[in-house]
Amino acid sequence: MLLAILLPFLSFMIRGKILTGIVCLILQITLIGWLPAAIWAALSLNNARADRRNEKLIKAVKQNQR
């Protein structure tokens, strides 16, 4: 999470979203755009974590139905 706030573009790049990381870097270059870029990266990271958590829950429910 700290990486998403300090270096938002790098947070995207590490997760394999290269094009999104480049767009975020362009936004981050401006001082005004750094704050929205940091918020965007943090929200994206939280959404990715929630997606992984939901996939685990769905998998567990499907296994229990068998």
N, C-alpha and C positions, 0 to 999 in steps of 0.2 A: 504494500500500500504506500509505503514511503517513496518508493521508486516512482509510482504513478503520480505522486504529488510533485516531487522534485524534478523528474525527467519524464514527463508524460509520453513523449514520442518513443522513448526507450521501452517503456512498459508495453506498448503495442508491438514493437519490433520483437521483443523477447517471446511474446505469445504467438508469433508467426503472422501477424497482421501488418505486413510490410507497407502496403499502399496506405492503409489507415495511419500508420506511423509517420509516413512522409507528409500526409496532409496535416497531421497533428504538429509535426515539426515546423511546417510553414506557419501554422497558426501560433505556435509557441515563440517564434522568432520575434514577433512584436510583443512589447511589454503588456499591452492591453489584452492580447490574445493568450498570454501565458495562463492566466487564471481560468478562463473557459477550457483551455486544453487540459489543465490539471483536473478540473471537475469532470470533464469528459472521460479521461483515462480512469479516474477512480470509479465512476459509475459503470464503465465498461468492465472493469475488473470485478466489481461486485456482481454484475449480471452474469459474467462467466462462471463465477463461483456458485451462484444460485442455479445455473443450468446444470453444472456437474452434480450438485446436491440433488436436484430433481431427477436426474437420470439414475442416480443410485437408488432413490426411493422407488422409482418405477420398476427398476430391475428387481428390487427386493419384493415388491408386491406381486410381480409376475411369478417369481419363484415360489411364493407362498400359496399361489392359486393352484399350483400343480398338484 
